[in-house]
Amino acid sequence: MHHYIPYAQQWVDEEDIQEVLETLKSDYLTTGPKINAFEDKLKEAAGAKYAVAVANGTAALHAACFAAGIGEEDEVITTPMTFAASANCALYMGARPIFADIDPRTYNIDPKDIESKITRKTKAIIPVHFTGQPCDMDLILKLARDNGLAVIEDGAHALGAEYKGRKIGSIGDMTTFSFHPVKHITTGEGGAVTTNSEALYNKLMMFRTHGITRDSKQLLKNEGPWYYEQHFLGYNYRMTDIQAALGIKQLEKLPLFLQKRRAYVEKYNKAFSNIEELIIPYQLEAVKSSWHLYIIQLKLDKLNIGRRDVFEALRQKNIGVNVHYIPVYDHPYYRKLGYRQGQCPNAEKLYAGIITLPLFPKMKEEEADYVIESLLEVIENGKSVPVVER
Ligand SMILES: *Cc1c(COP(=O)(O)O)cnc(C)c1O
């Protein structure tokens, strides 16, 4: 039996470990110099003026929704083809997530469907750069401008991705990232928001620490050098210096990580592009994906077996396949909030036929070969035999 191959995994090396150990021996375990150093490096990687490191990607989305001024009665448009956090962040603010359907080619949110769902209550759009392929940002930004909406990009899949030569992290009002171990770089748990706006940056910084400021320019009065003020209800969403230290070293390897991911995608695409029962990921000309996920779509009408059969056959072969994602509004909690099936037919149709294959920079050539060989075998055995007319 082949050893287990997960769908994603971190790559932490000796250098990363050394940096973490040194930080543990230093004066600051949190709110120290590693945070700033990590944020500086992240600004560069995302092409943004400001970066705010936080506890995780979900906290980053929450902070961005707060900074955008999203509140009760507001509507926020996002995609159902994402992790629940992209919509939960609107609920945290008392707002209502509205789901716009996906483009069946790119699997990203469809700007035409966004447009049809804008109402007087709409406050923001949260496009998700699904699998690392940037959304159609020109159209999304135009819709936002024409309707006075904020754009918060969920870039959890898209660190290092580019849209028309611009880095993801520098385009919308704010972009959020996650540094969970399955993502491009890891800090254990971790996240960040990038922005080019100083006003948003100040709000994000305060939200991360209880809504508190020590900045003399922002204080309403000043009672002495010990003095600080809480201006609104924030959270403790800080990242530790231990995590930031890991992040600094991980960011140095981002170009290598991206290169490895892209090479494996090419390998998969080459192996699967001529298989009639499979649809490989479609890529737009104007973008450069960061390839967080490699999703293969089954042409179920050409197979005798279902998605579940293919999935289970691969798991039997010790391949940690996965499915990204269950449409967010299909979760029982969202059903309780009144969301019903059928609102985004393209997303539902896609969900029925997709499987995520292993893709991570530390993956070995031999592991990728085994995944390819296994999927081809399962598909070969599951082909529908054409009915011969007599
Ligand atoms: C991972 C992920 C998040 C949440 O990030 P955490 O760091 O796990 O909180 C949000 N959105 C998407 C699309 C993600 O993949």
The ligand as a Tripos MOL2 file, in Angstrom:
@<TRIPOS>MOLECULE
LIG
   15    15     1     0     0
SMALL
NO_CHARGES

@<TRIPOS>ATOM
      1 C1         -8.8950   29.0540    4.8570 C.3       1 LIG1
      2 C2         -9.9440   29.9880    4.3930 C.ar      1 LIG1
      3 C3        -10.4890   30.9880    5.2160 C.ar      1 LIG1
      4 C4        -10.2820   31.0510    6.7140 C.3       1 LIG1
      5 O1         -9.0050   31.0870    7.1360 O.3       1 LIG1
      6 P1         -8.6220   30.5760    8.6150 P.3       1 LIG1
      7 O2         -7.2060   31.0360    8.7530 O.co2     1 LIG1
      8 O3         -8.7780   29.1030    8.6340 O.co2     1 LIG1
      9 O4         -9.5230   31.2580    9.5810 O.co2     1 LIG1
     10 C5        -11.3650   31.9010    4.6620 C.ar      1 LIG1
     11 N1        -11.7240   31.8240    3.3730 N.ar      1 LIG1
     12 C6        -11.2590   30.8690    2.5620 C.ar      1 LIG1
     13 C7        -11.6920   30.8560    1.1400 C.3       1 LIG1
     14 C8        -10.3640   29.9090    3.0480 C.ar      1 LIG1
     15 O5         -9.9360   28.9440    2.2320 O.3       1 LIG1
@<TRIPOS>BOND
     1     1     2 1
     2     2     3 ar
     3     2    14 ar
     4     3     4 1
     5     3    10 ar
     6     4     5 1
     7     5     6 1
     8     6     7 2
     9     6     8 1
    10     6     9 1
    11    10    11 ar
    12    11    12 ar
    13    12    13 1
    14    12    14 ar
    15    14    15 1
@<TRIPOS>SUBSTRUCTURE
     1 LIG1         1 GROUP 0 **** ****
